[in-house]
Amino acid sequence: MTQKKDTLALLLALGITAGIVGIGVRLFFPIPPSPIDATNGDLTKRLSYGEKSLVPTVMNPEKKQGISAFATGNYVKAIQHFQKSLEIYANDPEALIYLNNAKIGQKAVTLAVSFPIGTDVNASQELLRGVAQAQTEVNAQGGINGASLKILIANDDEDKTIAKKLGEEFVKNPEILGVIGHSASDTTLNVAKNVYQPQGLPMISPISTSVELSELGNYIFRTVPSDSFAGTALANYALKSLKKQKVAIFYDSQSNYSKSLKTVFSTALLGNGGEVVTEIDFAVPNFNAVDALKQSKSLGAEVLMLAMNTDKSNEALLVIKANQRIMALLAGDEAYKPEILQIGGDDAAGMVIAIPWHVLAHKDNPFVKEAARLWKTTNINWRTAMAYDAAIAFATAMKQNTTRESIQSALANPNFVAQGASAPIRFLPSGDRNQPIQLVMVKPGKRSGYQYDFIPIANP
């Protein structure tokens, strides 16, 4: 078969698989409405304490009535309906946050959370679960010096312009004492640099890993370890565990996260005797996975490191399928997705991914047990854990004083510590989380329902 036919067959196979997956996804998670144009100045449709749903994929009559009651100020009725909604569908963090907000009296402290609900509803739900769990625990324990924790949910659609406008709204609202967000490093960097740092609003990102975030200023923090941890851990795994030195790196030149992970990995690999034989850009026009793999192999590559991001998931899956487990596969946390297990399947077996946290490494932890009780599942995601830690860090800092300046001062204090999902939360002077990376491998398993699971492995 010719090279052109090889590529066509691969694309067709992946397209058919993705189509089947897409049908299944739409049955359970309907496509959300088109993003709202932020240029019209009406950001209220993107913000909610409980008066509207921002997560249209999870709705039932009880939740709808709860939202209507909340919007009219009938909080007693809203509480009743939100409670019934959670009995119907427990795994709904938006409903739990709205329930918690409806229970709050006059005394409250407020945090805003901003995630790409309109464009990545599943990841946003995972993040919201962490915030909702932390809010529930904080308020059940008497709040923060007697004040309940209130959460404003925002949908930024992973759009830099929209996120920046939302950030400016947060700054102007004196009730908002801090922000948990955003998601992709490019979006977070833009808002942090242009809004939060210069205007003095503390931000904690639970998911953005770019090393550039470390340099933006003293109001910027994160509970997820930076790419400096992940890239180094992956390079060490290639050299020490795989005992391979020659690596081909696939990355997206349009993504700050992807470039950040690539740079750290390359530096760590080269510094310890390894070699980057080629760097292949997912973003080039007419990217061809078969050609890229042939080029990598001709240059002696033994390992493929996929610095993929959300936008390049399909390209990365093409590489995984075309590779057919010939060369070892490594990747950053953006590869921790159901598609890798479901579509990658046998071809993804043995792939090693660097993530901040995995539930199987902390099965007996109180956070895990409470999360399983709340969400009626044991498949707790690392995004949930990191978002929980961000909310807990804010709640701990606010116990000293509830001004933006005092919260920043508390978080930046070298003696600051808060008990996170599985480990104490401490920040380095850069605002980075001081926590090791967890490596996981794609192995046969039944937890995911796709015949393969992400299983923790020991770091080299």
N, C-alpha and C positions, 0 to 999 in steps of 0.2 A: 504493500500500500504506500502511496506517495505521502510526503510530509504534509501536503495540503489536505489530503484525505484524513490523515491522522488527527490533525487539528480540528477539522470539521466534525469528525466522529466524537472527539472529546467534548467539543462545545455542545453538540447535539445531546450527548448523554447527560451532561451537566444541566443543560436547559430543561430536558425532560424531568430530571430529578428535582430540580428547583421548582418546576411547574407543579409537580405533585405535592411537594412540600408547601408551596404557596397556597394551593387549594386547601390543604389541611389547616394552615395558619389562618386563612380567612374564615373558615368555619367557626373557629374558636375566638379569633381576634380580628373582628371586622376592620377594614381599612379606615383610619381616622379621617376626619374632614380635612380639606386642604388648609395649610397654614394661613393664619390671618396676616394681612399686610400690615407690617409694623409702621410703615410710613404714614398711615392715616392718623396716627397719634392716639388711636383707641387701644391702649394696652390693657384696659380693664377686662377684656375678653380672655386675656392670658393669665389673669390673677384670680385667686379664690381662697377664701377662708372656709368656704362651705356653701356659698350661695350659688355656685354653678359647678358642673363637673368638667374637669379638664382631661379626664381619662374616659373617653367614650366607649372603650372596649369592655368596660365592666359597668353594667347598668341593670337595675331591676326596679320594679314599682316601688319598693320600700325605700331604696336609695333616692329615687326621683322625688318621692314625697318628702323625704328628709331634707333634700336640697331646697325644695320649695318652702318648707317651713323655716329653714335657716334664713333664707332670703327675706322673709317677712319678719324676722326677729322672734319667731315662736320657737325658742330653743328647747323647751320641754318636749314639744311634739317632734322636733328634729332629732332629739336624743332617742326617742322611742323608735323612730323609723330607721335611723342609722344602726341601732342595735339589732333590729330585725333584719336589716340588709346584711349585716355581718354574719347573722345566723344562716342566711341563705348562701352567701359567698364570703367565707372567712378570709380568703387570700386577697383582700382588697384594701391596700394601705390608704388610699384616698378616703374611703369611708371611715376608717379608724381615725385619721387625722381630723376629719370633719366632726366626728363624734366627740373627740377630745376637745376641739375648739368650742363645740356647742355647750360643753359642761363648764366652761370657764366663766367666772363672774367678772367683776370689775377689775380685779388686780391680775395683771398678766405681763409677761415679757415676751417679745415677739422675735422670731427668726424667719427669714425668707429662705425658701429652697427653690432653686431654678434648675430644671432638667429638660431634656428634649422630648417631652411627652408626645408631641405631635409627629415626630419623625422616628423615634425609637422608644415606643411605648413599653416594650418588655424590659429593657435596661432601666428605664425611668421607674417602672413599678418596683424593680429590685431595690433601687436607691430609696424610694419612698417608704418601703417596708422598714428599712433601717431607721429612718427618721421617725416613723410612726411608733416603732417599738420603743425608741428612746423617749419620745414625748410621753407615751403611756406610763413608762416606769418613773420618769421624773415627777409627773403630776400625781401618781399614786403615792409617792413618797413625800407629798406635801409641797411639791413645786420648788421654786428657787426663792428662798427666804420668804415663803408664804405666797409667792406669785406663781401662777400657773404658766406653763410654757405653751405659747400659741404659735401656730405654724401657718405662714402664708405660702401657698403653692403657686409656682409660676411655670409656664411653659415657654421655653426659649427656642424650641425647634432646632437647636444646634446652629442657629444663625447668628453671626457676629453682630450684625446691626440690631437685631431684635434683642439679643442678650445685653448689649450695651444700653439700649433704651430702658430695658427693665432694671438694669443696675442703677441707672440714673434716678429711676423712680424709687428704688430702695433707699438711695442716699437721701432723697428729699423727704422721705417719711421718717420722722423722728422716732416712731415706735419700733422700727426695725433696727435691731442692735447688731445683727450679723447676718451673713449669707452663707448657706451651704450650697455649693455649686462651683462651677458648672460641670459639663461632662467632658467633651473633647478638649484637648490641650489648647488648640488654636483659639477656641471660643473663650476659654478661661483666661488665657494670657491677654487677650484683647481687653476684656472687661476689667481684669485685675490691674493692668497697667494704666488704663485710661480713666478708670472710675474709682474702684475701691481703694487703691493705694493713695492716689493724690487727694481723695476726699475723705479719707480716714474711716472707712467702713470695714470692719474685720471680715475676712472671707476664709472659709475652710473648704477646700475641694476634697471630696472623697474618692476621686477617680482620675483626675488629671495628673499625668506622670512626667511631662516634659521637664528636662533639667533647667530650662530657661525660667521656669516658675520660681526657682530658688533665688533668683537675682532681682525680683521685682520690688521687694521692700518688706517692712516690718508689720504690715497689716495682712500679709498673705501667708496662709498656712495650708497644709494638706495632711490628711490622715492616711493616704496611700503612699507607700514608698516610691521615690522617684525612679526614673529610668536608670539612674546610676546603679541602683541595687539590682534591677532586673537584667540589664545588659551584662553586668559583671557576672551574675549567677549563671546566665546562659553560656557565656564564654568559658567559664570554668567547667561547666558540664561538658562542653564539646571537647575540651582539652584533657580533662581528668577522668571523666566517666566514659565518654565515647572513645577517648584517645585518638581523636581526629584533629588535624591541624588546618586543613584547607576547607574554607567555607565560602559559599556564594550567598550574598545578602540580597534579598528582595525587599524593596521599600517603596514608599510613596513620596516623591519629591514635593508634593503639594501639602503634606501633612507634617506639622511640627512634631507631633508625637512620634511618627514613623522615623523622621530624620534624627530625632533625639535618641531613640533606642538604637538606631543603626550606628550612630557615632560612639555611644558608650560601649556597645558590643565590640565594634572594630578596635577601639582603643584598648580594651581589656584583652582581646584576643591577640593583637599584635604585641602588646606588652609582655605577654607570657609565651611567646614563641610561635603563635599561630599565624595564619596567612589568609587574608581576604582575596580570593582569586578573581572575583568580579562583583560589581554592584549593579543590580538590574532594577530599573525603575518601573513600577506598576503603572505609572501615570503616562508613559509614552503612548502616542497614538498607535492603535492597532496592536496592543500588547499581545504577544504570542507565547503562551506557556511552553509549548513544545520546542520552539526555537530557543527560548531562554534556558530550558533544561539542557538542550544539546550543547549550547555555549558553555554552560556551567561545567558539564561533564568533560568537555574537551579541554577545559583549563585545569582539570584535576580536582574539582570540588568533591568533597566527601560528605559535606553537611550543607543543608539549605537552611538559612535563618530567615524566617518570614516576619519582617517588621511591618505586618499588615495593620491597616486601620479599618474602621467600619466601612468606609467608602470602597475599599478594595477587597472586600470579603470574597466576591466572586472570582477575582483574579487569583487570589490565594488558593481558593478551592480548585481552580483549574491546575495550578502548579501541583497541589497535593495529589490530585487524581492522575495527572500525567506522570508524576514521579514514580508511582506504583511501588513505594517503599524501597526504592533502589538506594537513594541517599537519605541519611538521617534528617529529621525535621525538628527545628526549634522555632519558637515563636514567643511574642510578648502577650500581655493579658488580653489584647483585643481578639486573640484567637480562642479565648475561653467562651465559646458560643455553641449552642445546640447544633448549628449547621455543620460544625467540624465533625461532630459525632454522627449526625444524621446523613449528610451528603458525603463527607469524607470517608466515613465507614472504614472498611478494611485498609484503604490506602492511607488513612490517618493514624493507624495503629502504631504505637511507639513514639508518636510525636510528643515532644516535651515543651511545656508552656510555663512561663514564669508568671505567677499571680501573687497577690499580697496575702491571701488567706484561703484555706479550704476547710470545709465543715468536717470532713473525715479526720482531720488532724486535731479536732477540738470537740469530739463527740460528747464528752461529759461536762463541757463548759456550761455555766448557768445561762449565758446568752443564747447558746444553741438550743437548750431545753425550752427557754421561754419563747424563742422564735418558732420552734416546732409547735408549741401550744397555740400561739397566736395565729399562725398562718396555716396550720394543719398540714404541714409538710416537713420532711427532714432535708429537703434539697435547698439548703440556705446558701445563697450566692455570696461571693466575696464583696460584691458591690453593696449588698445589704449590710455586711459587717462594717465596711469602711464608712458608710453613711451613718450608721449607728454611732460609730466612734466620733464622727464630726459633731453630731448633736450632743453627745455626752461631754465632749471637750468644751463646747460652748456653755452648756449648763453648769459645768464645774467652774469655768472662768467667771460666770455671772454671779456666782455666790459671793464674790468679794465686793462687787459693785456693778450696777447695771447702767454703765455708760459705755459708749463705743471705745473711748480712750482707756478706761479701766479694764475692759475685756481684752483689748489688745495687749495691755501691759501684763495681765495675768497669763495669757497664752505664751507670751514671749519670755516670761520669767524662767530662768534655767532650772528652778525648783518645781515648775509646774508639773503635775501628774494627775491623770484621771484614769479610772479603770475602764478599759475598752472591752470590746467583744471577747478578746482572748488574751490581751496583754496590756500593760499600762501604756497610756498615751503620753508620749513626751515629744517635744519638738526641738529640733536642732536650731542653732541661731539663724539658719537660712529659712526656717519655717517648715522644713521637711520633717516627715515622720521618721523617727529612729526605730526601724523595725525590719527584720530580715524578710527575704522573699521566700515563698513556698513554690517549689517546682512540682508540677503534676504531669502525669503521662497518660496518653490515651490507651486504655486497655479494655479488653472485653469485660462487660458488666451489665447489670440489670437496673441500676438506679435511674438512669436517664430515660429508659424505654426505647433506646436506639441501638441496643446490643453492645454499645461501647460507653465507657465512663471516663471521667477525668479522675485519676487516682494519685494521691500524694506520693512523692518519692523523696528520698533523702538528698539534700544538697551535697555536692562534692566537697 
